[in-house]
Amino acid sequence: MTLEEMQEKLTYLMDRQEILDVVNRYCRGVDRLDEEMVMSAYHRDALDDHSMFVGSADEFWPWVRKMHSENHSSTQHMIGNHLAWINGNVAHCETYLSYSGMNKTGAPFSAIGGRYIDRMEKRDGKWGIVAREYIVDWVAPSINTIEGAKTPEGGPNYDCLQPFEFKVAETAPQPSRDVQDPSYKRPLEIDPSRVTDYKRLSSAAKESVSA
């Protein structure tokens, strides 16, 4: 292996670790409700399509903090399989996620399986998210009692969502077990109509409350 090849390999390994660190910081930041840590995962112009929320990173933080602090006493975002396709200073990434949360109302425990689909860029030596889609692959039936589910029924606990957010989620990118899956998009870009629709529905919901 030549010195140049060794340098290329070292750069690749460092980039891979730094990209994974971005995802780890995000997950820890959300679970600890740590604004600085969450925001360190994004570049300032990033857009996040989080299924029931669509907007900028600056708009995402107050939304996710309010949602988790008001509706959950504890959360865990556990990441699993992580892939990154790096092309210079741009990387497309897929990270598997297992979410569990202790709910303050309704069924006490919820579990979700999904993925973060990210386009990251390396700017001034720092990797960060530029575009993110949160893909929900499955939602488990909520456990109905603290002791555990007595029957297999129990539907998902959606107490944390506002009515208009259901409408936003209805048009969110959907998983697919083929090349139509969002993880194959190149480049990953957030649908502008999703951003516009979220702002419109969110504003209408606020106006109806204040009316």
Contacts in CASP RR format, 6 or more apart in sequence:
PFRMAT RR
TARGET T0000
AUTHOR 0000-0000-0000
METHOD contacts of the structure
MODEL  1
MTLEEMQEKLTYLMDRQEILDVVNRYCRGVDRLDEEMVMSAYHRDALDDH
SMFVGSADEFWPWVRKMHSENHSSTQHMIGNHLAWINGNVAHCETYLSYS
GMNKTGAPFSAIGGRYIDRMEKRDGKWGIVAREYIVDWVAPSINTIEGAK
TPEGGPNYDCLQPFEFKVAETAPQPSRDVQDPSYKRPLEIDPSRVTDYKR
LSSAAKESVSA
1 9 0 8 1.000
12 86 0 8 1.000
15 84 0 8 1.000
15 86 0 8 1.000
15 91 0 8 1.000
15 122 0 8 1.000
15 127 0 8 1.000
16 84 0 8 1.000
16 86 0 8 1.000
18 127 0 8 1.000
19 84 0 8 1.000
19 86 0 8 1.000
19 91 0 8 1.000
19 93 0 8 1.000
19 120 0 8 1.000
19 127 0 8 1.000
20 82 0 8 1.000
20 84 0 8 1.000
21 127 0 8 1.000
22 41 0 8 1.000
22 118 0 8 1.000
22 120 0 8 1.000
22 127 0 8 1.000
22 128 0 8 1.000
22 129 0 8 1.000
23 41 0 8 1.000
23 79 0 8 1.000
23 82 0 8 1.000
23 93 0 8 1.000
23 95 0 8 1.000
23 116 0 8 1.000
23 118 0 8 1.000
24 79 0 8 1.000
25 37 0 8 1.000
25 38 0 8 1.000
25 40 0 8 1.000
25 41 0 8 1.000
26 37 0 8 1.000
26 38 0 8 1.000
26 41 0 8 1.000
26 77 0 8 1.000
26 116 0 8 1.000
26 129 0 8 1.000
27 77 0 8 1.000
27 78 0 8 1.000
27 79 0 8 1.000
27 97 0 8 1.000
28 34 0 8 1.000
28 37 0 8 1.000
29 37 0 8 1.000
29 38 0 8 1.000
30 38 0 8 1.000
30 64 0 8 1.000
30 68 0 8 1.000
30 75 0 8 1.000
30 77 0 8 1.000
31 74 0 8 1.000
31 75 0 8 1.000
31 76 0 8 1.000
31 77 0 8 1.000
33 65 0 8 1.000
33 68 0 8 1.000
33 69 0 8 1.000
35 61 0 8 1.000
35 65 0 8 1.000
38 61 0 8 1.000
38 64 0 8 1.000
39 57 0 8 1.000
39 61 0 8 1.000
41 128 0 8 1.000
41 129 0 8 1.000
42 48 0 8 1.000
42 57 0 8 1.000
42 60 0 8 1.000
42 128 0 8 1.000
42 129 0 8 1.000
43 57 0 8 1.000
43 121 0 8 1.000
43 123 0 8 1.000
43 128 0 8 1.000
43 129 0 8 1.000
43 130 0 8 1.000
44 57 0 8 1.000
44 58 0 8 1.000
45 56 0 8 1.000
45 130 0 8 1.000
46 56 0 8 1.000
46 57 0 8 1.000
46 128 0 8 1.000
46 129 0 8 1.000
46 130 0 8 1.000
46 131 0 8 1.000
46 132 0 8 1.000
47 54 0 8 1.000
47 55 0 8 1.000
47 56 0 8 1.000
47 57 0 8 1.000
47 130 0 8 1.000
47 131 0 8 1.000
47 132 0 8 1.000
47 190 0 8 1.000
47 195 0 8 1.000
48 54 0 8 1.000
48 55 0 8 1.000
48 56 0 8 1.000
48 57 0 8 1.000
48 60 0 8 1.000
48 129 0 8 1.000
48 131 0 8 1.000
48 132 0 8 1.000
48 134 0 8 1.000
48 190 0 8 1.000
49 55 0 8 1.000
49 132 0 8 1.000
49 133 0 8 1.000
49 134 0 8 1.000
49 172 0 8 1.000
49 173 0 8 1.000
49 190 0 8 1.000
49 191 0 8 1.000
49 194 0 8 1.000
50 60 0 8 1.000
50 64 0 8 1.000
50 132 0 8 1.000
50 134 0 8 1.000
51 134 0 8 1.000
51 135 0 8 1.000
51 136 0 8 1.000
51 168 0 8 1.000
51 169 0 8 1.000
51 172 0 8 1.000
52 161 0 8 1.000
52 165 0 8 1.000
52 166 0 8 1.000
52 168 0 8 1.000
52 169 0 8 1.000
52 172 0 8 1.000
53 60 0 8 1.000
53 63 0 8 1.000
53 64 0 8 1.000
53 165 0 8 1.000
53 168 0 8 1.000
53 198 0 8 1.000
54 168 0 8 1.000
54 190 0 8 1.000
54 194 0 8 1.000
54 195 0 8 1.000
54 197 0 8 1.000
54 198 0 8 1.000
55 190 0 8 1.000
55 195 0 8 1.000
55 198 0 8 1.000
55 199 0 8 1.000
57 129 0 8 1.000
67 160 0 8 1.000
68 75 0 8 1.000
68 160 0 8 1.000
70 104 0 8 1.000
70 160 0 8 1.000
71 103 0 8 1.000
71 104 0 8 1.000
71 105 0 8 1.000
71 159 0 8 1.000
71 160 0 8 1.000
72 101 0 8 1.000
72 102 0 8 1.000
72 103 0 8 1.000
72 104 0 8 1.000
72 160 0 8 1.000
73 102 0 8 1.000
73 103 0 8 1.000
73 104 0 8 1.000
74 101 0 8 1.000
74 102 0 8 1.000
75 99 0 8 1.000
75 100 0 8 1.000
75 101 0 8 1.000
75 102 0 8 1.000
76 99 0 8 1.000
76 100 0 8 1.000
76 101 0 8 1.000
77 97 0 8 1.000
77 99 0 8 1.000
78 97 0 8 1.000
78 98 0 8 1.000
78 99 0 8 1.000
78 100 0 8 1.000
79 95 0 8 1.000
79 96 0 8 1.000
79 97 0 8 1.000
79 98 0 8 1.000
79 116 0 8 1.000
80 95 0 8 1.000
80 96 0 8 1.000
80 97 0 8 1.000
80 98 0 8 1.000
81 94 0 8 1.000
81 95 0 8 1.000
81 96 0 8 1.000
82 93 0 8 1.000
82 94 0 8 1.000
82 95 0 8 1.000
82 96 0 8 1.000
83 93 0 8 1.000
83 94 0 8 1.000
83 95 0 8 1.000
84 91 0 8 1.000
84 92 0 8 1.000
84 93 0 8 1.000
84 120 0 8 1.000
85 91 0 8 1.000
85 92 0 8 1.000
85 93 0 8 1.000
88 122 0 8 1.000
89 121 0 8 1.000
89 122 0 8 1.000
89 123 0 8 1.000
90 119 0 8 1.000
90 120 0 8 1.000
90 121 0 8 1.000
90 122 0 8 1.000
90 187 0 8 1.000
91 118 0 8 1.000
91 119 0 8 1.000
91 120 0 8 1.000
91 121 0 8 1.000
91 122 0 8 1.000
91 127 0 8 1.000
92 117 0 8 1.000
92 118 0 8 1.000
92 119 0 8 1.000
92 120 0 8 1.000
92 185 0 8 1.000
92 186 0 8 1.000
92 187 0 8 1.000
92 188 0 8 1.000
93 116 0 8 1.000
93 117 0 8 1.000
93 118 0 8 1.000
93 119 0 8 1.000
93 120 0 8 1.000
94 115 0 8 1.000
94 116 0 8 1.000
94 117 0 8 1.000
94 118 0 8 1.000
94 183 0 8 1.000
95 115 0 8 1.000
95 116 0 8 1.000
95 118 0 8 1.000
96 113 0 8 1.000
96 114 0 8 1.000
96 115 0 8 1.000
97 112 0 8 1.000
97 113 0 8 1.000
97 114 0 8 1.000
97 115 0 8 1.000
97 116 0 8 1.000
98 111 0 8 1.000
98 112 0 8 1.000
98 113 0 8 1.000
98 114 0 8 1.000
99 110 0 8 1.000
99 111 0 8 1.000
99 112 0 8 1.000
99 113 0 8 1.000
99 114 0 8 1.000
100 109 0 8 1.000
100 110 0 8 1.000
100 111 0 8 1.000
100 112 0 8 1.000
101 109 0 8 1.000
101 110 0 8 1.000
101 111 0 8 1.000
102 108 0 8 1.000
102 109 0 8 1.000
103 109 0 8 1.000
103 110 0 8 1.000
103 142 0 8 1.000
103 157 0 8 1.000
103 159 0 8 1.000
103 160 0 8 1.000
105 159 0 8 1.000
106 142 0 8 1.000
106 157 0 8 1.000
106 159 0 8 1.000
107 142 0 8 1.000
107 143 0 8 1.000
107 144 0 8 1.000
107 154 0 8 1.000
107 155 0 8 1.000
107 157 0 8 1.000
108 142 0 8 1.000
108 143 0 8 1.000
108 145 0 8 1.000
108 146 0 8 1.000
109 142 0 8 1.000
109 143 0 8 1.000
110 139 0 8 1.000
110 140 0 8 1.000
110 142 0 8 1.000
110 156 0 8 1.000
110 157 0 8 1.000
111 139 0 8 1.000
111 140 0 8 1.000
112 136 0 8 1.000
112 138 0 8 1.000
112 139 0 8 1.000
112 140 0 8 1.000
113 136 0 8 1.000
113 137 0 8 1.000
113 138 0 8 1.000
113 139 0 8 1.000
113 140 0 8 1.000
114 134 0 8 1.000
114 135 0 8 1.000
114 136 0 8 1.000
114 137 0 8 1.000
114 138 0 8 1.000
114 175 0 8 1.000
115 134 0 8 1.000
115 135 0 8 1.000
115 137 0 8 1.000
115 175 0 8 1.000
115 183 0 8 1.000
116 132 0 8 1.000
116 133 0 8 1.000
116 134 0 8 1.000
116 135 0 8 1.000
117 132 0 8 1.000
117 133 0 8 1.000
117 134 0 8 1.000
117 135 0 8 1.000
117 173 0 8 1.000
117 182 0 8 1.000
117 183 0 8 1.000
117 185 0 8 1.000
117 188 0 8 1.000
118 129 0 8 1.000
118 131 0 8 1.000
118 132 0 8 1.000
118 188 0 8 1.000
119 129 0 8 1.000
119 130 0 8 1.000
119 131 0 8 1.000
119 132 0 8 1.000
119 187 0 8 1.000
119 188 0 8 1.000
119 189 0 8 1.000
120 127 0 8 1.000
120 128 0 8 1.000
120 129 0 8 1.000
120 130 0 8 1.000
121 127 0 8 1.000
121 128 0 8 1.000
121 130 0 8 1.000
122 128 0 8 1.000
131 187 0 8 1.000
131 188 0 8 1.000
131 189 0 8 1.000
131 190 0 8 1.000
133 173 0 8 1.000
133 182 0 8 1.000
133 188 0 8 1.000
133 190 0 8 1.000
135 173 0 8 1.000
135 174 0 8 1.000
135 175 0 8 1.000
135 181 0 8 1.000
135 182 0 8 1.000
135 183 0 8 1.000
136 172 0 8 1.000
136 175 0 8 1.000
137 175 0 8 1.000
139 156 0 8 1.000
140 156 0 8 1.000
141 149 0 8 1.000
141 152 0 8 1.000
141 153 0 8 1.000
141 154 0 8 1.000
141 155 0 8 1.000
141 156 0 8 1.000
142 154 0 8 1.000
142 155 0 8 1.000
142 156 0 8 1.000
142 157 0 8 1.000
143 149 0 8 1.000
144 150 0 8 1.000
144 151 0 8 1.000
144 153 0 8 1.000
144 154 0 8 1.000
158 166 0 8 1.000
161 169 0 8 1.000
162 205 0 8 1.000
163 205 0 8 1.000
164 201 0 8 1.000
164 202 0 8 1.000
164 204 0 8 1.000
164 205 0 8 1.000
167 201 0 8 1.000
168 194 0 8 1.000
168 197 0 8 1.000
168 198 0 8 1.000
168 201 0 8 1.000
171 194 0 8 1.000
171 197 0 8 1.000
172 194 0 8 1.000
173 182 0 8 1.000
174 182 0 8 1.000
175 181 0 8 1.000
175 182 0 8 1.000
176 182 0 8 1.000
182 188 0 8 1.000
END
